[in-house]
């Protein structure tokens, strides 16, 4: 089904004409947005937080690192996991500090 509106000086489109075009367009855009969001949600939930960290430029830090700052952070993560009774998670470090409104491409 194709909707075409011709605008000339003699006839302006009526509200039912505009609604007839708007509603299907809104439906198509909504479905496409939901599909794209669903794909991203599935990707994130299947791989966990490491997917987000990798997309932001995070690098996995080895548990036997010799860098002092990384070792201190790893000690904190290990202590917190022991205190809460959960296994030690992977530790990823983000090299760049980015705000919510700033992208890596700037």
Backbone atoms as SQL, in Angstrom:
CREATE TABLE atoms (id INTEGER PRIMARY KEY, chain TEXT, resi INTEGER, resn TEXT, atom TEXT, x REAL, y REAL, z REAL);
INSERT INTO atoms VALUES
  (1, 'A', 1, 'UNK', 'N', 0.844, -1.154, 0.000),
  (2, 'A', 1, 'UNK', 'CA', 0.000, 0.000, 0.000),
  (3, 'A', 1, 'UNK', 'C', 0.902, 1.233, 0.000),
  (4, 'A', 2, 'UNK', 'N', 0.675, 2.162, -0.897),
  (5, 'A', 2, 'UNK', 'CA', 1.466, 3.367, -1.030),
  (6, 'A', 2, 'UNK', 'C', 0.568, 4.569, -0.784),
  (7, 'A', 3, 'UNK', 'N', 1.060, 5.486, 0.030),
  (8, 'A', 3, 'UNK', 'CA', 0.321, 6.698, 0.319),
  (9, 'A', 3, 'UNK', 'C', 1.039, 7.875, -0.323),
  (10, 'A', 4, 'UNK', 'N', 0.337, 8.621, -1.102),
  (11, 'A', 4, 'UNK', 'CA', 0.910, 9.790, -1.754),
  (12, 'A', 4, 'UNK', 'C', 0.006, 10.977, -1.475),
  (13, 'A', 5, 'UNK', 'N', 0.603, 12.040, -1.030),
  (14, 'A', 5, 'UNK', 'CA', -0.144, 13.272, -0.798),
  (15, 'A', 5, 'UNK', 'C', 0.330, 14.306, -1.808),
  (16, 'A', 6, 'UNK', 'N', -0.569, 14.841, -2.580),
  (17, 'A', 6, 'UNK', 'CA', -0.238, 15.884, -3.525),
  (18, 'A', 6, 'UNK', 'C', -0.659, 17.218, -2.937),
  (19, 'A', 7, 'UNK', 'N', 0.262, 18.125, -2.906),
  (20, 'A', 7, 'UNK', 'CA', -0.045, 19.442, -2.370),
  (21, 'A', 7, 'UNK', 'C', -0.114, 20.423, -3.539),
  (22, 'A', 8, 'UNK', 'N', -1.228, 21.034, -3.710),
  (23, 'A', 8, 'UNK', 'CA', -1.359, 22.103, -4.685),
  (24, 'A', 8, 'UNK', 'C', -2.085, 23.267, -4.030),
  (25, 'A', 9, 'UNK', 'N', -2.242, 24.294, -4.755),
  (26, 'A', 9, 'UNK', 'CA', -2.854, 25.500, -4.184),
  (27, 'A', 9, 'UNK', 'C', -4.339, 25.345, -3.895),
  (28, 'A', 10, 'UNK', 'N', -4.973, 24.376, -4.513),
  (29, 'A', 10, 'UNK', 'CA', -6.424, 24.290, -4.380),
  (30, 'A', 10, 'UNK', 'C', -6.869, 23.408, -3.228),
  (31, 'A', 11, 'UNK', 'N', -6.064, 22.415, -2.857),
  (32, 'A', 11, 'UNK', 'CA', -6.529, 21.474, -1.834),
  (33, 'A', 11, 'UNK', 'C', -5.425, 21.189, -0.829),
  (34, 'A', 12, 'UNK', 'N', -5.691, 21.437, 0.422),
  (35, 'A', 12, 'UNK', 'CA', -4.777, 21.086, 1.503),
  (36, 'A', 12, 'UNK', 'C', -5.149, 19.702, 2.013),
  (37, 'A', 13, 'UNK', 'N', -4.170, 18.913, 2.444),
  (38, 'A', 13, 'UNK', 'CA', -4.514, 17.600, 2.985),
  (39, 'A', 13, 'UNK', 'C', -5.353, 17.747, 4.256),
  (40, 'A', 14, 'UNK', 'N', -6.273, 16.879, 4.403),
  (41, 'A', 14, 'UNK', 'CA', -7.142, 16.916, 5.579),
  (42, 'A', 14, 'UNK', 'C', -6.521, 16.108, 6.705),
  (43, 'A', 15, 'UNK', 'N', -7.042, 16.273, 7.871),
  (44, 'A', 15, 'UNK', 'CA', -6.542, 15.539, 9.018),
  (45, 'A', 15, 'UNK', 'C', -6.632, 14.029, 8.820),
  (46, 'A', 16, 'UNK', 'N', -7.724, 13.473, 8.311),
  (47, 'A', 16, 'UNK', 'CA', -7.749, 12.031, 8.069),
  (48, 'A', 16, 'UNK', 'C', -6.676, 11.574, 7.078),
  (49, 'A', 17, 'UNK', 'N', -6.357, 12.413, 6.069),
  (50, 'A', 17, 'UNK', 'CA', -5.283, 12.061, 5.139),
  (51, 'A', 17, 'UNK', 'C', -3.938, 11.981, 5.855),
  (52, 'A', 18, 'UNK', 'N', -3.670, 12.952, 6.697),
  (53, 'A', 18, 'UNK', 'CA', -2.408, 12.968, 7.438),
  (54, 'A', 18, 'UNK', 'C', -2.323, 11.804, 8.414),
  (55, 'A', 19, 'UNK', 'N', -3.414, 11.498, 9.090),
  (56, 'A', 19, 'UNK', 'CA', -3.431, 10.377, 10.032),
  (57, 'A', 19, 'UNK', 'C', -3.231, 9.063, 9.286),
  (58, 'A', 20, 'UNK', 'N', -3.782, 8.958, 8.106),
  (59, 'A', 20, 'UNK', 'CA', -3.653, 7.753, 7.296),
  (60, 'A', 20, 'UNK', 'C', -2.188, 7.485, 6.932),
  (61, 'A', 21, 'UNK', 'N', -1.388, 8.513, 6.809),
  (62, 'A', 21, 'UNK', 'CA', 0.039, 8.359, 6.520),
  (63, 'A', 21, 'UNK', 'C', 0.841, 8.227, 7.807),
  (64, 'A', 22, 'UNK', 'N', 0.482, 8.976, 8.827),
  (65, 'A', 22, 'UNK', 'CA', 1.254, 9.027, 10.062),
  (66, 'A', 22, 'UNK', 'C', 1.231, 7.712, 10.828),
  (67, 'A', 23, 'UNK', 'N', 0.078, 7.107, 10.996),
  (68, 'A', 23, 'UNK', 'CA', -0.052, 5.902, 11.822),
  (69, 'A', 23, 'UNK', 'C', 0.789, 4.740, 11.278),
  (70, 'A', 24, 'UNK', 'N', 0.720, 4.399, 9.984),
  (71, 'A', 24, 'UNK', 'CA', 1.578, 3.307, 9.495),
  (72, 'A', 24, 'UNK', 'C', 3.072, 3.634, 9.609),
  (73, 'A', 25, 'UNK', 'N', 3.429, 4.882, 9.359),
  (74, 'A', 25, 'UNK', 'CA', 4.837, 5.273, 9.469),
  (75, 'A', 25, 'UNK', 'C', 5.319, 5.137, 10.905),
  (76, 'A', 26, 'UNK', 'N', 4.510, 5.578, 11.836),
  (77, 'A', 26, 'UNK', 'CA', 4.845, 5.448, 13.250),
  (78, 'A', 26, 'UNK', 'C', 4.995, 3.982, 13.635),
  (79, 'A', 27, 'UNK', 'N', 4.126, 3.142, 13.130),
  (80, 'A', 27, 'UNK', 'CA', 4.207, 1.711, 13.429),
  (81, 'A', 27, 'UNK', 'C', 5.486, 1.090, 12.908),
  (82, 'A', 28, 'UNK', 'N', 5.881, 1.413, 11.690),
  (83, 'A', 28, 'UNK', 'CA', 7.104, 0.860, 11.104),
  (84, 'A', 28, 'UNK', 'C', 8.336, 1.325, 11.879),
  (85, 'A', 29, 'UNK', 'N', 8.388, 2.609, 12.191),
  (86, 'A', 29, 'UNK', 'CA', 9.533, 3.141, 12.941),
  (87, 'A', 29, 'UNK', 'C', 9.614, 2.506, 14.328),
  (88, 'A', 30, 'UNK', 'N', 8.496, 2.345, 14.982),
  (89, 'A', 30, 'UNK', 'CA', 8.471, 1.734, 16.315),
  (90, 'A', 30, 'UNK', 'C', 8.961, 0.296, 16.270),
  (91, 'A', 31, 'UNK', 'N', 8.508, -0.471, 15.303),
  (92, 'A', 31, 'UNK', 'CA', 8.940, -1.865, 15.172),
  (93, 'A', 31, 'UNK', 'C', 10.440, -1.944, 14.917),
  (94, 'A', 32, 'UNK', 'N', 10.968, -1.092, 14.056),
  (95, 'A', 32, 'UNK', 'CA', 12.406, -1.102, 13.770),
  (96, 'A', 32, 'UNK', 'C', 13.229, -0.737, 14.998),
  (97, 'A', 33, 'UNK', 'N', 12.765, 0.235, 15.762),
  (98, 'A', 33, 'UNK', 'CA', 13.482, 0.619, 16.981),
  (99, 'A', 33, 'UNK', 'C', 13.457, -0.493, 18.018),
  (100, 'A', 34, 'UNK', 'N', 12.322, -1.145, 18.175),
  (101, 'A', 34, 'UNK', 'CA', 12.222, -2.247, 19.131),
  (102, 'A', 34, 'UNK', 'C', 13.106, -3.420, 18.719),
  (103, 'A', 35, 'UNK', 'N', 13.179, -3.700, 17.434),
  (104, 'A', 35, 'UNK', 'CA', 14.035, -4.787, 16.962),
  (105, 'A', 35, 'UNK', 'C', 15.509, -4.477, 17.218),
  (106, 'A', 36, 'UNK', 'N', 15.931, -3.255, 16.926),
  (107, 'A', 36, 'UNK', 'CA', 17.324, -2.871, 17.159),
  (108, 'A', 36, 'UNK', 'C', 17.663, -2.899, 18.652),
  (109, 'A', 37, 'UNK', 'N', 16.751, -2.430, 19.472),
  (110, 'A', 37, 'UNK', 'CA', 16.972, -2.452, 20.925),
  (111, 'A', 37, 'UNK', 'C', 17.023, -3.879, 21.438),
  (112, 'A', 38, 'UNK', 'N', 16.177, -4.737, 20.909),
  (113, 'A', 38, 'UNK', 'CA', 16.168, -6.136, 21.326),
  (114, 'A', 38, 'UNK', 'C', 17.468, -6.842, 20.993),
  (115, 'A', 39, 'UNK', 'N', 18.018, -6.560, 19.832),
  (116, 'A', 39, 'UNK', 'CA', 19.298, -7.173, 19.444),
  (117, 'A', 39, 'UNK', 'C', 20.396, -6.749, 20.404),
  (118, 'A', 40, 'UNK', 'N', 20.464, -5.462, 20.726),
  (119, 'A', 40, 'UNK', 'CA', 21.479, -4.974, 21.665),
  (120, 'A', 40, 'UNK', 'C', 21.267, -5.547, 23.070),
  (121, 'A', 41, 'UNK', 'N', 20.045, -5.628, 23.502),
  (122, 'A', 41, 'UNK', 'CA', 19.750, -6.166, 24.832),
  (123, 'A', 41, 'UNK', 'C', 20.169, -7.627, 24.932),
  (124, 'A', 42, 'UNK', 'N', 19.884, -8.399, 23.915),
  (125, 'A', 42, 'UNK', 'CA', 20.293, -9.807, 23.906),
  (126, 'A', 42, 'UNK', 'C', 21.809, -9.922, 23.931),
  (127, 'A', 43, 'UNK', 'N', 22.483, -9.081, 23.170),
  (128, 'A', 43, 'UNK', 'CA', 23.941, -9.109, 23.134),
  (129, 'A', 43, 'UNK', 'C', 24.543, -8.779, 24.491),
  (130, 'A', 44, 'UNK', 'N', 24.008, -7.768, 25.141),
  (131, 'A', 44, 'UNK', 'CA', 24.549, -7.356, 26.434),
  (132, 'A', 44, 'UNK', 'C', 24.256, -8.388, 27.516),
  (133, 'A', 45, 'UNK', 'N', 23.030, -8.914, 27.552),
  (134, 'A', 45, 'UNK', 'CA', 22.684, -9.856, 28.617),
  (135, 'A', 45, 'UNK', 'C', 23.350, -11.214, 28.427),
  (136, 'A', 46, 'UNK', 'N', 23.669, -11.582, 27.209),
  (137, 'A', 46, 'UNK', 'CA', 24.294, -12.882, 27.008),
  (138, 'A', 46, 'UNK', 'C', 25.770, -12.870, 27.390),
  (139, 'A', 47, 'UNK', 'N', 26.445, -11.730, 27.247),
  (140, 'A', 47, 'UNK', 'CA', 27.875, -11.660, 27.524),
  (141, 'A', 47, 'UNK', 'C', 28.216, -10.885, 28.789),
  (142, 'A', 48, 'UNK', 'N', 27.244, -10.263, 29.394),
  (143, 'A', 48, 'UNK', 'CA', 27.475, -9.551, 30.636),
  (144, 'A', 48, 'UNK', 'C', 28.173, -8.218, 30.460),
  (145, 'A', 49, 'UNK', 'N', 28.728, -7.723, 31.542),
  (146, 'A', 49, 'UNK', 'CA', 29.346, -6.410, 31.552),
  (147, 'A', 49, 'UNK', 'C', 30.632, -6.322, 30.761),
  (148, 'A', 50, 'UNK', 'N', 31.266, -7.464, 30.486),
  (149, 'A', 50, 'UNK', 'CA', 32.513, -7.415, 29.718),
  (150, 'A', 50, 'UNK', 'C', 32.275, -6.884, 28.315),
  (151, 'A', 51, 'UNK', 'N', 31.100, -7.143, 27.751),
  (152, 'A', 51, 'UNK', 'CA', 30.779, -6.625, 26.423),
  (153, 'A', 51, 'UNK', 'C', 30.754, -5.108, 26.442),
  (154, 'A', 52, 'UNK', 'N', 30.134, -4.538, 27.443),
  (155, 'A', 52, 'UNK', 'CA', 30.068, -3.075, 27.552),
  (156, 'A', 52, 'UNK', 'C', 31.466, -2.507, 27.759),
  (157, 'A', 53, 'UNK', 'N', 32.244, -3.118, 28.641),
  (158, 'A', 53, 'UNK', 'CA', 33.595, -2.625, 28.911),
  (159, 'A', 53, 'UNK', 'C', 34.469, -2.710, 27.659),
  (160, 'A', 54, 'UNK', 'N', 34.363, -3.774, 26.891),
  (161, 'A', 54, 'UNK', 'CA', 35.158, -3.895, 25.669),
  (162, 'A', 54, 'UNK', 'C', 34.751, -2.854, 24.644),
  (163, 'A', 55, 'UNK', 'N', 33.460, -2.573, 24.530),
  (164, 'A', 55, 'UNK', 'CA', 33.000, -1.545, 23.589),
  (165, 'A', 55, 'UNK', 'C', 33.492, -0.159, 23.983),
  (166, 'A', 56, 'UNK', 'N', 33.729, 0.056, 25.254),
  (167, 'A', 56, 'UNK', 'CA', 34.244, 1.336, 25.724),
  (168, 'A', 56, 'UNK', 'C', 35.770, 1.394, 25.725),
  (169, 'A', 57, 'UNK', 'N', 36.414, 0.336, 25.228),
  (170, 'A', 57, 'UNK', 'CA', 37.869, 0.328, 25.141),
  (171, 'A', 57, 'UNK', 'C', 38.554, -0.308, 26.330),
  (172, 'A', 58, 'UNK', 'N', 37.850, -1.109, 27.105),
  (173, 'A', 58, 'UNK', 'CA', 38.427, -1.750, 28.278),
  (174, 'A', 58, 'UNK', 'C', 39.370, -2.878, 27.921),
  (175, 'A', 59, 'UNK', 'N', 40.419, -3.030, 28.731),
  (176, 'A', 59, 'UNK', 'CA', 41.403, -4.093, 28.543),
  (177, 'A', 59, 'UNK', 'C', 41.394, -4.994, 29.781),
  (178, 'A', 60, 'UNK', 'N', 41.417, -6.302, 29.540),
  (179, 'A', 60, 'UNK', 'CA', 41.438, -7.269, 30.635),
  (180, 'A', 60, 'UNK', 'C', 42.781, -7.187, 31.355),
  (181, 'A', 61, 'UNK', 'N', 42.745, -7.089, 32.683),
  (182, 'A', 61, 'UNK', 'CA', 43.953, -7.004, 33.499),
  (183, 'A', 61, 'UNK', 'C', 44.227, -8.386, 34.079),
  (184, 'A', 62, 'UNK', 'N', 45.442, -8.854, 33.863),
  (185, 'A', 62, 'UNK', 'CA', 45.835, -10.174, 34.353),
  (186, 'A', 62, 'UNK', 'C', 45.933, -10.163, 35.878),
  (187, 'A', 63, 'UNK', 'N', 45.654, -11.305, 36.489),
  (188, 'A', 63, 'UNK', 'CA', 45.719, -11.390, 37.953),
  (189, 'A', 63, 'UNK', 'C', 47.155, -11.362, 38.471),
  (190, 'A', 64, 'UNK', 'N', 48.130, -11.599, 37.620),
  (191, 'A', 64, 'UNK', 'CA', 49.531, -11.548, 38.056),
  (192, 'A', 64, 'UNK', 'C', 50.252, -10.341, 37.453),
  (193, 'A', 65, 'UNK', 'N', 49.560, -9.217, 37.395),
  (194, 'A', 65, 'UNK', 'CA', 50.159, -7.998, 36.852),
  (195, 'A', 65, 'UNK', 'C', 51.200, -7.435, 37.801),
  (196, 'A', 66, 'UNK', 'N', 52.186, -6.741, 37.243),
  (197, 'A', 66, 'UNK', 'CA', 53.237, -6.155, 38.073),
  (198, 'A', 66, 'UNK', 'C', 53.035, -4.647, 38.278),
  (199, 'A', 67, 'UNK', 'N', 52.064, -4.062, 37.607),
  (200, 'A', 67, 'UNK', 'CA', 51.817, -2.631, 37.768),
  (201, 'A', 67, 'UNK', 'C', 51.156, -2.370, 39.118),
  (202, 'A', 68, 'UNK', 'N', 51.693, -1.411, 39.846),
  (203, 'A', 68, 'UNK', 'CA', 51.262, -1.145, 41.217),
  (204, 'A', 68, 'UNK', 'C', 49.790, -0.737, 41.299),
  (205, 'A', 69, 'UNK', 'N', 49.367, 0.192, 40.449),
  (206, 'A', 69, 'UNK', 'CA', 47.979, 0.666, 40.502),
  (207, 'A', 69, 'UNK', 'C', 46.997, -0.461, 40.187),
  (208, 'A', 70, 'UNK', 'N', 47.320, -1.269, 39.174),
  (209, 'A', 70, 'UNK', 'CA', 46.439, -2.396, 38.844),
  (210, 'A', 70, 'UNK', 'C', 46.413, -3.410, 39.977),
  (211, 'A', 71, 'UNK', 'N', 47.559, -3.644, 40.592),
  (212, 'A', 71, 'UNK', 'CA', 47.623, -4.619, 41.693),
  (213, 'A', 71, 'UNK', 'C', 46.779, -4.139, 42.871),
  (214, 'A', 72, 'UNK', 'N', 46.816, -2.844, 43.169),
  (215, 'A', 72, 'UNK', 'CA', 46.007, -2.301, 44.257),
  (216, 'A', 72, 'UNK', 'C', 44.516, -2.479, 43.959),
  (217, 'A', 73, 'UNK', 'N', 44.131, -2.172, 42.744),
  (218, 'A', 73, 'UNK', 'CA', 42.721, -2.330, 42.374),
  (219, 'A', 73, 'UNK', 'C', 42.301, -3.799, 42.404),
  (220, 'A', 74, 'UNK', 'N', 43.176, -4.678, 41.930),
  (221, 'A', 74, 'UNK', 'CA', 42.858, -6.109, 41.979),
  (222, 'A', 74, 'UNK', 'C', 42.707, -6.593, 43.414),
  (223, 'A', 75, 'UNK', 'N', 43.541, -6.088, 44.318),
  (224, 'A', 75, 'UNK', 'CA', 43.421, -6.461, 45.731),
  (225, 'A', 75, 'UNK', 'C', 42.067, -6.034, 46.289),
  (226, 'A', 76, 'UNK', 'N', 41.626, -4.841, 45.929),
  (227, 'A', 76, 'UNK', 'CA', 40.322, -4.356, 46.397),
  (228, 'A', 76, 'UNK', 'C', 39.202, -5.243, 45.860),
  (229, 'A', 77, 'UNK', 'N', 39.267, -5.570, 44.574),
  (230, 'A', 77, 'UNK', 'CA', 38.238, -6.426, 43.965),
  (231, 'A', 77, 'UNK', 'C', 38.230, -7.803, 44.631),
  (232, 'A', 78, 'UNK', 'N', 39.412, -8.373, 44.878),
  (233, 'A', 78, 'UNK', 'CA', 39.493, -9.679, 45.534),
  (234, 'A', 78, 'UNK', 'C', 38.942, -9.639, 46.951),
  (235, 'A', 79, 'UNK', 'N', 39.263, -8.582, 47.702),
  (236, 'A', 79, 'UNK', 'CA', 38.759, -8.454, 49.067),
  (237, 'A', 79, 'UNK', 'C', 37.241, -8.317, 49.095),
  (238, 'A', 80, 'UNK', 'N', 36.716, -7.536, 48.166),
  (239, 'A', 80, 'UNK', 'CA', 35.259, -7.376, 48.117),
  (240, 'A', 80, 'UNK', 'C', 34.565, -8.682, 47.742),
  (241, 'A', 81, 'UNK', 'N', 35.144, -9.438, 46.839),
  (242, 'A', 81, 'UNK', 'CA', 34.514, -10.706, 46.453),
  (243, 'A', 81, 'UNK', 'C', 34.584, -11.726, 47.587),
  (244, 'A', 82, 'UNK', 'N', 35.673, -11.723, 48.328),
  (245, 'A', 82, 'UNK', 'CA', 35.775, -12.621, 49.479),
  (246, 'A', 82, 'UNK', 'C', 34.742, -12.230, 50.539),
  (247, 'A', 83, 'UNK', 'N', 34.616, -10.923, 50.803),
  (248, 'A', 83, 'UNK', 'CA', 33.671, -10.443, 51.815),
  (249, 'A', 83, 'UNK', 'C', 32.225, -10.750, 51.439),
  (250, 'A', 84, 'UNK', 'N', 31.920, -10.714, 50.146),
  (251, 'A', 84, 'UNK', 'CA', 30.541, -10.969, 49.734),
  (252, 'A', 84, 'UNK', 'C', 30.285, -12.431, 49.396),
  (253, 'A', 85, 'UNK', 'N', 31.331, -13.246, 49.385),
  (254, 'A', 85, 'UNK', 'CA', 31.157, -14.673, 49.151),
  (255, 'A', 85, 'UNK', 'C', 30.887, -15.049, 47.701),
  (256, 'A', 86, 'UNK', 'N', 31.390, -14.254, 46.773),
  (257, 'A', 86, 'UNK', 'CA', 31.227, -14.570, 45.351),
  (258, 'A', 86, 'UNK', 'C', 32.605, -14.778, 44.727),
  (259, 'A', 87, 'UNK', 'N', 32.667, -15.459, 43.602),
  (260, 'A', 87, 'UNK', 'CA', 33.963, -15.640, 42.945),
  (261, 'A', 87, 'UNK', 'C', 34.538, -14.309, 42.454),
  (262, 'A', 88, 'UNK', 'N', 35.848, -14.255, 42.322),
  (263, 'A', 88, 'UNK', 'CA', 36.509, -13.038, 41.857),
  (264, 'A', 88, 'UNK', 'C', 36.158, -12.824, 40.379),
  (265, 'A', 89, 'UNK', 'N', 35.590, -11.674, 40.054),
  (266, 'A', 89, 'UNK', 'CA', 35.219, -11.427, 38.656),
  (267, 'A', 89, 'UNK', 'C', 36.416, -11.020, 37.808),
  (268, 'A', 90, 'UNK', 'N', 36.212, -10.991, 36.503),
  (269, 'A', 90, 'UNK', 'CA', 37.247, -10.465, 35.620),
  (270, 'A', 90, 'UNK', 'C', 37.424, -8.982, 35.913),
  (271, 'A', 91, 'UNK', 'N', 38.636, -8.516, 35.767),
  (272, 'A', 91, 'UNK', 'CA', 38.927, -7.112, 36.039),
  (273, 'A', 91, 'UNK', 'C', 39.330, -6.455, 34.732),
  (274, 'A', 92, 'UNK', 'N', 38.571, -5.449, 34.327),
  (275, 'A', 92, 'UNK', 'CA', 38.865, -4.723, 33.099),
  (276, 'A', 92, 'UNK', 'C', 39.094, -3.258, 33.434),
  (277, 'A', 93, 'UNK', 'N', 40.071, -2.670, 32.788),
  (278, 'A', 93, 'UNK', 'CA', 40.418, -1.275, 33.035),
  (279, 'A', 93, 'UNK', 'C', 40.100, -0.455, 31.791),
  (280, 'A', 94, 'UNK', 'N', 39.421, 0.662, 31.993),
  (281, 'A', 94, 'UNK', 'CA', 39.142, 1.597, 30.912),
  (282, 'A', 94, 'UNK', 'C', 40.235, 2.657, 30.924),
  (283, 'A', 95, 'UNK', 'N', 40.968, 2.736, 29.849),
  (284, 'A', 95, 'UNK', 'CA', 42.107, 3.658, 29.788),
  (285, 'A', 95, 'UNK', 'C', 41.674, 5.111, 29.651),
  (286, 'A', 96, 'UNK', 'N', 40.577, 5.363, 28.959),
  (287, 'A', 96, 'UNK', 'CA', 40.109, 6.734, 28.762),
  (288, 'A', 96, 'UNK', 'C', 38.974, 7.034, 29.719),
  (289, 'A', 97, 'UNK', 'N', 38.971, 8.229, 30.225),
  (290, 'A', 97, 'UNK', 'CA', 37.855, 8.635, 31.076),
  (291, 'A', 97, 'UNK', 'C', 36.858, 9.369, 30.204),
  (292, 'A', 98, 'UNK', 'N', 35.666, 8.813, 30.090),
  (293, 'A', 98, 'UNK', 'CA', 34.642, 9.417, 29.249),
  (294, 'A', 98, 'UNK', 'C', 33.425, 9.746, 30.088),
  (295, 'A', 99, 'UNK', 'N', 32.825, 10.890, 29.811),
  (296, 'A', 99, 'UNK', 'CA', 31.586, 11.265, 30.467),
  (297, 'A', 99, 'UNK', 'C', 30.405, 10.673, 29.731),
  (298, 'A', 100, 'UNK', 'N', 29.237, 10.897, 30.248),
  (299, 'A', 100, 'UNK', 'CA', 28.042, 10.377, 29.613),
  (300, 'A', 100, 'UNK', 'C', 27.768, 11.021, 28.263),
  (301, 'A', 101, 'UNK', 'N', 28.184, 12.259, 28.085),
  (302, 'A', 101, 'UNK', 'CA', 27.858, 12.966, 26.850),
  (303, 'A', 101, 'UNK', 'C', 29.018, 13.038, 25.879),
  (304, 'A', 102, 'UNK', 'N', 30.152, 12.492, 26.225),
  (305, 'A', 102, 'UNK', 'CA', 31.317, 12.569, 25.348),
  (306, 'A', 102, 'UNK', 'C', 31.593, 11.202, 24.738),
  (307, 'A', 103, 'UNK', 'N', 31.851, 11.155, 23.460),
  (308, 'A', 103, 'UNK', 'CA', 32.120, 9.894, 22.799),
  (309, 'A', 103, 'UNK', 'C', 33.631, 9.726, 22.595),
  (310, 'A', 104, 'UNK', 'N', 34.062, 8.529, 22.240),
  (311, 'A', 104, 'UNK', 'CA', 35.474, 8.251, 21.999),
  (312, 'A', 104, 'UNK', 'C', 35.958, 8.905, 20.715),
  (313, 'A', 105, 'UNK', 'N', 35.083, 9.282, 19.821),
  (314, 'A', 105, 'UNK', 'CA', 35.459, 9.804, 18.524),
  (315, 'A', 105, 'UNK', 'C', 35.798, 11.298, 18.556),
  (316, 'A', 106, 'UNK', 'N', 35.614, 11.945, 19.666),
  (317, 'A', 106, 'UNK', 'CA', 35.864, 13.391, 19.727),
  (318, 'A', 106, 'UNK', 'C', 37.346, 13.677, 19.656);
